[in-house]
Amino acid sequence: MSLRVNVSSTRCKARTKAGGLCKARPTSDGFCSIHSDPEHGAELGRRSGECRRLPKSALLALVPPKTAGDLHNALGQIFSKVSAGEVDVKVGRSLAYIASVLVKTTELSDHEIRLRAIEQMMKSIKSMEDKG
């Protein structure tokens, strides 16, 4: 004994732009809620687009930090502007990531400067020993 299910009663009668059947559940008229009222579907699409749109915020102009103190101050500005809603959270996240990279490169730069200074001192000590 085979059981046959009427596909048209469990799926919307409309076709997609690609030509396939709509897979949504139908309402009493045989179409899903989007296909039975296309204006409602358009309104839902509009609302979805509006909520995904980034809020218009003032541009955040920051001076490129050269020291750890500059970076600390810049992060403080970003923190206060994100928490006040003046800057989008995604922008704040991106800037925080960039700041973490800046911290690492600042550390490397400081180590290079210190290493060069030590090497210079060692050369001068060695040259003094060779003379003396």
C-alpha positions, 0 to 999 in steps of 0.5 A: 500500500503506497501513500500519495501526498499531494505536493500542491497542498504542502507547497506554494503553487508559485515558481521561483525566478529560477523556475523551480517550485517555491518550497514555502508552506501555502496559505488557504489560497494555495500560495505562501504569504509572500506570493499571495501578497507580493506587496507584503513581500516587497515590504519585508525585503525593504525592512530587511535592507533597512535594518542591515544598512549601516547607521550614518555616523560622523567620520572618525579621524584618528592620528596614526599612533606612534607610541604606546601612549598614542595607541592607548589614547586612540583606543580610548577615543574609539571605545567612547565613540562606540559606546556612545553610538557615534561609531558602528560596532563593526568599525570599532571591532576593525579598529581594535583588531588593527590596534592589536597588530599595531601593538605587536609591530610597536613591540617589534620596532622597540626590540629592534631599536634596543638591539641596535643600541646594544650592538652599537655599545658592544662594537664600541666596547670591543673597539676600545678593548682592541685599542687598549 
